[in-house]
């Protein structure tokens, strides 16, 4: 499956794009993961948003990207999500490749930090991320900080 990738700052998102990305994040992070948390955390406005649409315009994959000093001292990638409808096509790997490339294109070559769910540690390690510090619970889900140099 091939997606059409675009990266936009918050102010360039259309209302339809904003609705779709918030809907996808809610579907996965709140409903699927049964985790009541404040997804709209006030950081979307400072992020660049990576959107992966199907040829029919459906949002299949998404992440948000930050320059250094906003979420972490390093640049960062967060809210990495593939729609349940489009899983098993390798889109998670493509989404992370696109996210790393977009961080570099937007903010320059630099270390990237993520707050990763612990069960995805090996996935992120396959992209050069390494655990940084101890694990922690975020919304009752085990997480670790990881950095890609």
C-alpha positions in Angstrom: 0.0 0.0 0.0 1.4 3.4 -1.0 0.5 6.5 0.9 0.7 10.2 0.0 2.8 11.9 2.7 2.5 15.6 3.7 4.0 17.5 6.5 2.3 20.7 7.7 2.6 23.1 10.6 -0.6 23.4 12.7 -1.7 26.7 11.1 -1.7 25.0 7.6 -3.9 22.1 8.6 -7.4 22.2 7.1 -10.3 21.7 9.5 -10.9 18.3 7.8 -7.3 17.3 8.4 -7.4 18.4 12.0 -10.6 16.5 12.6 -9.3 13.3 11.0 -6.0 13.3 12.9 -7.8 14.0 16.3 -10.3 11.3 15.4 -7.5 8.8 14.7 -5.6 9.6 17.8 -8.8 9.2 19.9 -9.7 6.0 18.2 -6.3 4.4 19.0 -4.9 6.1 22.1 -8.2 6.6 24.0 -10.6 3.9 22.8 -8.4 1.0 21.6 -5.9 1.4 24.4 -8.7 2.1 27.0 -6.7 5.0 28.3 -8.5 8.1 29.4 -6.0 11.0 29.0 -5.8 14.5 27.7 -4.7 13.9 24.1 -5.1 17.6 23.2 -2.2 18.7 25.4 -1.5 22.2 24.0 1.5 21.0 22.0 -0.2 20.5 18.6 0.2 24.2 17.8 4.0 23.9 18.1 4.2 20.7 16.1 4.6 19.8 12.4 2.0 17.1 11.5 3.0 14.2 9.3 -0.1 12.8 7.5 -0.2 9.7 5.4 -3.3 9.5 3.2 -4.5 6.8 1.0 -5.2 7.5 -2.7 -8.8 8.1 -1.7 -7.9 10.7 0.9 -8.4 8.6 4.0 -5.9 9.2 6.9 -4.0 5.9 7.4 -1.0 7.1 9.4 0.1 10.1 11.5 2.8 11.5 13.7 3.6 14.8 15.1 7.1 16.3 15.0 8.9 18.8 17.2 12.1 20.8 17.0 14.5 20.6 19.9 13.4 22.3 23.1 9.7 21.8 22.8 8.9 18.3 24.1 12.4 17.3 24.9 15.9 18.9 24.7 16.2 17.0 21.4 13.9 17.0 18.4 11.1 14.5 18.9 8.5 12.4 17.3 5.2 11.6 19.0 1.6 10.4 18.6 2.9 7.8 16.2 -0.2 6.0 15.0 -1.5 3.8 12.2 -5.2 3.4 11.7 -6.4 -0.1 12.7 -8.1 -0.4 9.3 -4.6 -0.1 7.6 -2.5 -2.3 9.8 -0.5 -5.3 8.5 0.7 -3.4 5.4 4.0 -2.3 7.0 2.8 1.2 7.4 4.3 1.5 10.9 7.8 1.1 9.5 7.1 3.5 6.6 5.5 6.0 9.1 8.7 6.0 11.2 11.0 6.3 8.2 8.9 9.2 7.0 8.9 10.8 10.5 12.6 10.6 10.8 13.1 12.1 7.3 10.6 14.9 8.0 12.3 15.8 11.3 15.6 16.1 9.4 14.0 18.1 6.6 12.2 20.5 8.9 14.7 20.9 11.7 18.1 19.7 10.4 20.2 16.6 11.3 20.1 16.2 15.0 19.3 13.6 17.8 15.6 12.6 18.1 14.0 11.6 21.3 10.7 9.6 21.7 8.6 8.4 24.6 8.0 4.9 23.4 5.6 2.3 24.7 7.8 -0.4 26.2 6.4 -3.2 24.0 7.7 -1.3 20.9 11.3 -1.1 22.1 12.7 -3.5 19.5 10.8 -1.8 16.7 12.3 1.5 17.6 15.8 0.0 18.1 15.6 -1.3 14.5 15.6 2.4 13.5 18.7 3.3 15.6 16.9 4.4 18.8 18.4 3.4 22.1 16.9 3.4 25.5 17.8 6.5 27.6 17.1 6.2 31.3 14.7 4.1 33.3 11.2 3.1 32.3 8.1 4.9 33.6 4.4 4.6 33.5 2.4 7.1 31.4 -1.4 6.7 31.7 -0.8 3.2 33.3 1.2 2.1 30.2 4.9 1.2 30.5 7.1 3.6 28.5 10.8 4.3 28.0 12.6 7.3 26.7 14.6 6.5 23.5 17.1 8.6 21.6 18.4 8.3 18.0 21.7 10.0 17.6 
